[in-house]
Amino acid sequence: MADKKSKILIVEDDLDVAEMLNAYFGVQGYDVITVNWGEDGVRACITERPDLVILDIRLPDIDGYEVATRLRNDRRTKDVPIIFLTEKRDRADRLHGLELGADDYITKPFDVQELRLRVRNSLERMGQGSLTNPVSGIPEGALVDERLEECLKKGDAAVVLVSLENLEAFRELYGFVASDDVLRAVSLMIHNAMREVGSADGFLGHLTSTEFALVVSATTVPSLLERIVSRLEQSLDYFYPIRDRDEAINWSNRLAIQTAQISSCVGTFETVEQLKEELCRLKK
C-alpha cells in the first residue's frame, strides 16, 4: 500500500487499460483520477493538482507530447512528475518525451508491477525534493550541486565522472527490477573502491540517474579509477542471464563504463553547470 494518499491522474484513451490502472492503483491506496482525452488531462491536472500523471502519448485529440508541453509551461503544473505510457519504442520518441520534462517512460505491453515501482520511485523522489536517488540511496540534485560548488572554491579535490552506459537498453530487455539491481550494485562497488583507496570521506552522488560524480583527493584518482573500471568491467556481464551472457559481450549496446576526471576546478569554471558540461564533454 502507498504510505500516504497520493493522487494519480491517468490520461489513457484505451478504456480497458484505464479501468485496469484505476482499479489497481486504487487498491494500492492511491486516489486515482482517470480521463480519456488530452484536453481533459490538461484541465484535470490544473484543477485536481495530482501528485503524478501517467500519460499515454497516443490520444484521440492532442497527443501526450502536447499535454506534457502545456503542463510544463504552466506554473501550476510544471513540477508534477509525468510518466509516459506508450506503444512507441523508438529511441527518438523516448528522447522527445524526456526533453519535454517527463520523469519516466514505459512501453506497452507493460508489467503493472514495474509501473507501480516507477510510480513509487517518482513520488518518493518528489517527496524528498530530489535529495537522494530512490534506487541507489545516494545524493542527487541540490546536494550534488552544493558539493560541486565547493570544488569551485577549493583546490584540493578532483571531480571524477563514472557513467553507466546502456542501462536503458538493459531495462527494456530485462525489466525495471533488474536494472535497479544493476544501479544499486554499481553504486556499491564505487563506494567500496573509494573506501579501499582511502577516499572513504570523499563524496559520491548522482549527476543523472546513470552518471556518478565523485569528489576525492586528487592523489587517489589514478588508483581509484583503475579499481573502479577493473571491477565493473569484470562484473557487468554477470548481470545478464546465463543464456545471454556470451551474446551480451558482443552487443553494441551492452552495459559499459565510461569515465572522465578534472583534477582541479578552481579558477577553471565559473559555475557548476560549466563543470558538469566539461565532464560530459570529456566522457564523450
Summary of the structure (lengths in Angstrom):
residues: 284
radius of gyration: 20.5
end to end distance: 42.5
largest distance: 60.2
contacts: 881
relative contact order: 0.10
helix: 50%
strand: 19%
